[in-house]
């Protein structure tokens, strides 16, 4: 059975190679006919190979040859029909320096920019807590409370649409996990350590400016992201210097914080093409504007973990550095513009 399958594969491969070789020869002959001014037979020669007889590069050259043929034969409608086929199959094509002048001139009469883009992005964030007020049991001068930055994770989807010349509007939805390290060396006999893990959903609204510097393209983005706190938990460990077994637990502290925040955002992206898609590495910064701690919880005694860990959450702004990589899918709808 395996022998038969192998034979079939070899035969199909040979037939495919033969068909491609034959179509390659036909394209060369059609080009010679064009150079000699024998235009009438060119469409009949090329069209049978357009479905699966050419490589991508040959197919692009065949389209260009067809367009030139129809234009020289004063058949602009047929040339337009072929150009539409070309742009639907190769929507992200960029004019090359050696492209025929007739092809270039016709190409300029079509809308070739994407009408919008959809992207999926993922990356890392680095939370930078800026503590404005510390709370805790007893005399805070005898404690050493600190909050340290840690890495988190981002995942999102964005919709980008061109609004004017080089300006885009961007809307989307993001899911983020923020992590912060906590430690408090309490008195002379206990130490409390832990890590915050907070999950947010965000709704960014931003404007892009597309800056082209030769072959380098830079996307500058300025906007605001409305975030909503989905969960906030903390892994506590209370250690005793006397050698007693430590106390550990995971505590839900979401009720301590406000759910909404509005984060101004600025970023720089450096897109590049990968086949029919675009990859967009981005670095940026989000500014926290609202102190998240609820007013009624600005006293240690009101925190649910006060007695167990001598803990009360601090008031802080949660600024954030982030790095993401976006996989962008441009959506095209080529149309005649003049």
C-alpha positions in Angstrom: 0.0 0.0 0.0 2.8 2.4 0.9 4.5 1.6 -2.4 1.3 2.6 -4.4 1.0 5.9 -2.4 4.6 6.7 -3.1 4.1 6.0 -6.9 1.0 8.3 -6.9 2.9 11.1 -5.2 5.8 10.8 -7.6 3.5 10.9 -10.6 1.5 13.9 -9.3 4.8 15.7 -8.6 6.1 15.0 -12.0 2.8 16.2 -13.7 2.9 19.4 -11.6 6.5 20.1 -12.4 5.8 19.5 -16.1 2.8 21.9 -16.0 4.9 24.6 -14.4 7.7 24.1 -16.8 5.3 24.3 -19.8 3.6 27.5 -18.4 7.0 29.0 -17.8 7.9 28.4 -21.4 4.5 29.9 -22.5 5.2 33.0 -20.5 8.6 33.5 -22.1 7.1 33.0 -25.5 4.3 35.5 -24.7 6.9 38.1 -23.6 8.7 37.5 -26.9 5.4 38.0 -28.8 4.8 41.3 -26.9 8.3 42.5 -27.8 7.6 41.7 -31.4 4.2 43.4 -31.4 2.2 40.2 -31.7 -0.4 41.1 -29.1 -3.6 39.4 -30.1 -2.6 35.8 -29.1 -1.1 36.7 -25.7 -4.3 36.5 -23.6 -5.1 33.1 -25.0 -1.6 31.9 -24.3 -1.5 33.1 -20.7 -5.0 32.7 -19.2 -5.0 28.9 -19.1 -1.9 29.0 -16.8 -3.3 31.7 -14.4 -5.0 29.3 -12.0 -2.2 27.1 -11.0 0.4 27.0 -13.7 2.7 29.8 -12.5 4.8 30.5 -9.5 3.8 33.7 -7.6 6.5 35.7 -9.3 5.6 34.4 -12.7 1.9 35.1 -12.0 2.7 38.7 -11.2 4.7 39.1 -14.4 1.8 37.5 -16.3 -0.7 39.9 -14.9 1.6 42.8 -15.8 2.0 41.5 -19.3 -1.7 41.1 -19.8 -2.3 44.7 -18.6 0.2 46.0 -21.0 -1.2 44.0 -23.8 -4.8 45.3 -23.3 -3.5 48.9 -22.9 -1.5 48.7 -26.1 -4.5 47.2 -27.9 -6.6 50.1 -26.6 -8.8 47.9 -24.4 -8.8 49.8 -21.1 -11.8 48.0 -19.7 -10.1 44.6 -20.0 -6.9 46.1 -18.5 -8.9 47.4 -15.5 -10.5 43.9 -15.0 -7.0 42.3 -14.9 -5.7 45.0 -12.5 -8.6 44.3 -10.1 -7.7 40.5 -10.3 -4.1 41.4 -9.7 -4.8 43.6 -6.6 -7.2 41.1 -5.1 -4.5 38.4 -5.3 -1.6 40.6 -4.4 -3.1 43.4 -2.4 0.1 44.4 -0.6 2.2 44.7 -3.7 4.6 47.6 -3.9 5.7 49.1 -7.1 9.2 48.0 -8.2 11.6 50.3 -10.0 11.6 48.0 -13.1 7.8 47.8 -13.4 6.4 48.8 -16.8 5.3 52.4 -17.0 1.8 51.5 -18.2 1.3 49.2 -15.3 2.5 51.8 -12.8 0.2 54.5 -14.2 -2.8 52.2 -14.1 -1.9 51.0 -10.6 -1.9 54.6 -9.4 -5.5 55.0 -10.3 -6.6 52.4 -7.7 -7.0 52.5 -4.0 -4.3 50.1 -2.7 -4.1 51.0 1.0 -5.9 48.7 3.5 -9.4 49.9 4.5 -8.7 48.7 8.0 -6.5 46.4 10.0 -7.2 43.8 12.7 -4.5 42.8 15.1 -3.9 40.3 17.9 -1.2 41.4 20.3 0.6 39.8 23.2 3.5 40.9 25.4 4.9 41.8 28.8 4.2 44.7 31.2 6.4 46.0 34.0 4.4 47.6 36.8 6.0 50.5 38.6 4.1 51.3 41.8 4.4 54.8 43.0 3.4 54.8 46.7 1.7 58.0 47.9 0.6 56.9 51.3 1.4 53.8 53.4 -1.0 52.3 56.0 -0.3 49.6 58.5 -0.8 48.5 62.1 1.0 50.2 65.0 3.9 52.5 64.5 4.9 52.5 60.8 8.4 53.9 61.8 9.1 50.4 63.2 8.2 48.7 59.9 10.0 48.5 56.6 7.3 48.3 54.0 8.2 48.1 50.3 6.4 47.5 47.0 8.6 46.4 44.1 8.1 46.1 40.3 7.5 42.7 38.7 6.7 41.5 35.2 3.2 40.8 34.0 1.4 39.8 30.8 -0.8 41.5 28.2 -3.1 40.1 25.5 -5.4 42.1 23.3 -7.2 42.7 20.0 -7.3 46.0 18.1 -9.2 47.5 15.2 -7.3 50.2 13.2 -8.9 52.4 10.6 -7.5 55.3 8.5 -9.3 58.5 9.3 -7.2 61.2 7.5 -4.0 60.9 5.4 -1.4 59.4 7.8 -3.6 59.3 10.9 -5.5 56.2 12.2 -8.0 55.6 14.9 -7.6 52.6 17.1 -10.1 50.8 19.4 -9.7 47.5 21.1 -9.9 45.3 24.2 -7.0 44.2 26.3 -6.5 41.7 29.2 -3.6 42.4 31.5 -2.1 40.8 34.6 -0.2 43.1 36.9 2.3 41.7 39.4 3.8 43.5 42.4 6.2 42.2 45.1 5.4 43.2 48.7 7.5 42.9 51.9 7.2 44.2 55.4 9.9 43.5 58.0 7.7 44.0 61.1 9.2 44.7 64.4 11.9 42.3 65.5 10.1 39.0 65.3 8.0 38.7 62.0 8.4 39.3 58.3 5.5 39.4 55.9 6.1 38.9 52.2 3.8 38.4 49.3 3.0 39.1 45.7 -0.1 41.0 44.3 -1.7 39.6 41.1 -4.3 41.8 39.6 -6.3 41.1 36.4 -7.7 44.0 34.4 -9.7 44.3 31.2 -9.0 47.5 29.3 -10.6 49.4 26.4 -8.0 51.5 24.5 -9.0 54.4 22.3 -6.0 56.0 20.5 -4.8 57.8 17.4 -1.8 56.7 15.3 0.5 58.8 13.2 2.3 56.9 10.5 5.7 58.3 10.0 7.7 57.2 6.9 11.5 57.7 6.9 12.6 56.1 3.7 12.3 52.3 4.2 11.7 52.8 7.9 8.1 53.1 9.1 7.3 54.3 12.7 3.8 54.3 14.2 3.4 56.8 17.1 0.4 56.3 19.2 -1.3 58.5 21.8 -4.5 57.6 23.6 -6.2 56.6 26.8 -7.2 53.2 28.1 -10.2 52.7 30.4 -9.4 49.8 32.7 -11.7 47.7 34.9 -10.4 45.6 37.8 -11.5 42.0 37.4 -9.7 40.4 40.3 -6.9 41.2 42.8 -5.4 38.5 45.0 -2.3 38.3 47.1 -0.1 35.4 48.2 0.9 36.0 51.8 3.7 34.4 53.8 4.2 35.4 57.4 7.5 34.2 58.8 8.6 34.1 62.4 12.2 34.7 63.4 11.7 32.4 66.4 11.5 29.4 64.0 7.8 28.8 64.1 6.1 27.4 61.0 5.2 30.3 58.6 1.5 31.2 57.9 0.6 31.1 54.2 -2.6 31.9 52.3 -4.0 33.4 49.2 -6.3 36.3 50.0 -8.8 38.1 47.8 -8.2 41.9 48.2 -10.3 43.2 45.3 -12.8 44.9 47.6 -10.0 47.2 48.8 -9.6 48.9 45.4 -11.6 51.0 43.0 -12.5 49.1 39.9 -12.0 51.9 37.3 -8.9 53.7 36.1 -8.1 55.9 33.1 -4.6 55.5 31.8 -3.1 57.9 29.2 -0.9 55.9 26.9 2.0 56.7 24.6 3.9 54.2 22.4 6.2 53.7 19.4 5.8 50.8 17.0 8.1 49.6 14.2 6.1 47.6 11.7 7.5 45.3 9.1 5.9 43.0 6.5 5.8 39.2 6.7 4.2 37.7 3.6 0.6 39.1 3.5 0.7 40.2 7.1 2.4 42.9 9.3 4.3 42.4 12.5 4.3 45.3 14.9 6.7 45.4 17.9 5.7 48.2 20.2 7.2 49.8 23.3 5.1 52.2 25.4 4.1 53.6 28.7 0.8 53.8 30.6 0.2 56.5 33.2 -2.0 55.8 36.2 -4.3 58.8 37.1 -6.4 57.5 39.9 -5.3 56.3 43.4 -6.9 52.9 43.5 -7.5 52.5 47.2 -11.0 53.1 48.4 -11.4 56.0 50.8 -13.1 54.0 53.5 -10.2 51.6 53.6 -7.5 54.2 54.3 -7.2 52.8 57.9 -5.5 49.6 58.8 -8.2 48.3 61.1 -10.7 48.1 58.1 -8.5 45.7 56.1 -9.7 42.1 56.1 -6.1 40.8 56.5 -5.2 43.2 59.3 -5.2 40.8 62.2 -3.8 37.8 60.3 -0.8 39.5 58.6 -0.8 43.0 60.1 -1.4 44.2 56.5 -3.3 47.2 55.0 -2.9 48.1 51.3 -1.1 51.3 50.5 -2.3 54.1 48.3 -0.3 54.1 45.1 -0.3 55.0 41.4 0.3 52.1 39.1 2.3 53.3 36.1 3.4 50.7 33.6 6.0 50.1 30.9 5.0 47.6 28.3 6.3 45.7 25.2 4.0 44.0 22.8 4.2 42.2 19.4 1.1 42.5 17.2 0.2 40.2 14.4 -1.7 42.5 12.0 -4.0 41.4 9.2 -4.7 44.2 6.7 -8.1 44.1 5.0 -8.1 45.4 1.4 -10.9 46.5 -1.0 -9.2 47.8 -4.1 -11.3 50.2 -6.1 -10.8 52.6 -9.0 -10.4 56.1 -7.7 -10.0 58.1 -10.9 
